[in-house]
Amino acid sequence: MAQGKRISVAAPMFCGKEVEYVQECLQTTWISSNGRFISAFEESFATFCGASHAIACNSGTSALHLALLGVGIGPGDEVIVPTLTYVASANAVRYCGATPVFVDCEPLTMNLNVELIADRLTRRTKAIMAVHLYGHPAEMDGLSKLARDHNLYVIEDAAEAHGARYRGRAAGALGHVAAFSFFGNKILTTGEGGMLTTSDPDLASRVRILRGQGVDPERRYWFPILGYNYRMTNIAAAIGLAQLERAQDHIRARHVVREWYDKYLAGLSPLIRLPHEAEHVRHAFWSYVIILEDHVPWSRDAFMEQLDQCGIETRPVFHPLHTLPFYRQPQESFPVAEHLAQRGISLPSHALLTEEDVEYIAGCITNVLDQ
Ligand SMILES: *Cc1c(COP(=O)(O)O)cnc(C)c1O
């Protein structure tokens, strides 16, 4: 790596027809939420996931909100949510007037620990939110069985999992409904944006109406229900379609980065734990997360500070939601999530990294651990 260059933790890659398609929006003046790119992006994205319907939204959070509304989550309901996730997973539940009920995660995949869910179910539980954290699919067999036994919906938060697979099936078609994000740091991006996928046609038509302010599809300016403006713009969809046309390049690049990290960090295994990929999944590697083992004398934050001084931007693992002021549950303890959150670091993970960058990052990590 050149001296003085900073390596960012995330970066978008534009290797397709992004500029051409955006120019078309401007030249044709179709810049708002009508235009050919929206339907083209939706149709291609549905095919990409193997779902029957895809509905473009203006963020991953709005897609999650619509997914929950789509299965009928409302006031008084409870939804199982992992405590270790991005805050939007729980916020979307609160937007419905429902309550997120937190559950601890498994140490290896960092996803919902299926065994701990049964204890948290009540008469009010309506759904389980299966977050594919950092791109590793949640344990869908266990979650689906639990959901069948207790008559619950499974909602995938696939915001970090474009291209991930579980037993050969794509994220986005593993539960009743799923939500993706296209924020600037995600595997595919539209700047801001999201997508809901489902194979339930009734859910899809309800959600299309809710996305567009609740307007009656047969009667203009007639609003029989409370809806939202969660529409994606044609410009965002133009970028999204161009990204999706090159999806395999975006997905492959992250696997290559992962292989480089695995290679250059392999010797450090007594000191740091590398990401786990279960046998029956394909991890999307949205983020390559390492865990500092307990006997490493560095605090996580001091370790990150050392890397920062080498020009390497990193990120801490998410704060477990039960520790945030809005969701604080001081009486609850989720020891696995708390431990991962104290010792976990997201390393730079994006498609523009070179092998030289990863070798440099691994070299800096080695030096810090040697001190
Ligand atoms: C990014 C993300 C979201 C929200 O997506 P936005 O597009 O930022 O609204 C939801 N859940 C998870 C797990 C995410 O990483």
The ligand as an SDF file (V2000), in Angstrom:
LIG
                    3D

 15 15  0  0  0  0  0  0  0  0999 V2000
  -28.1530   -1.7070    6.6430 C   0  0  0  0  0  0  0  0  0  0  0  0
  -29.0530   -2.5490    7.4740 C   0  0  0  0  0  0  0  0  0  0  0  0
  -30.4290   -2.2690    7.5990 C   0  0  0  0  0  0  0  0  0  0  0  0
  -31.0930   -1.0120    7.1410 C   0  0  0  0  0  0  0  0  0  0  0  0
  -30.8800   -0.6220    5.8740 O   0  0  0  0  0  0  0  0  0  0  0  0
  -30.9700    0.9370    5.4500 P   0  0  0  0  0  0  0  0  0  0  0  0
  -30.9530    0.8320    3.9590 O   0  0  0  0  0  0  0  0  0  0  0  0
  -29.7650    1.6170    6.0140 O   0  0  0  0  0  0  0  0  0  0  0  0
  -32.2380    1.4840    5.9610 O   0  0  0  0  0  0  0  0  0  0  0  0
  -31.2140   -3.1720    8.3050 C   0  0  0  0  0  0  0  0  0  0  0  0
  -30.6880   -4.2540    8.8870 N   0  0  0  0  0  0  0  0  0  0  0  0
  -29.3770   -4.5480    8.8080 C   0  0  0  0  0  0  0  0  0  0  0  0
  -28.8780   -5.7950    9.4630 C   0  0  0  0  0  0  0  0  0  0  0  0
  -28.5080   -3.6870    8.1220 C   0  0  0  0  0  0  0  0  0  0  0  0
  -27.2040   -3.9650    8.0780 O   0  0  0  0  0  0  0  0  0  0  0  0
  1  2  1  0
  2  3  1  0
  2 14  2  0
  3  4  1  0
  3 10  2  0
  4  5  1  0
  5  6  1  0
  6  7  2  0
  6  8  1  0
  6  9  1  0
 10 11  1  0
 11 12  2  0
 12 13  1  0
 12 14  1  0
 14 15  1  0
M  END
$$$$
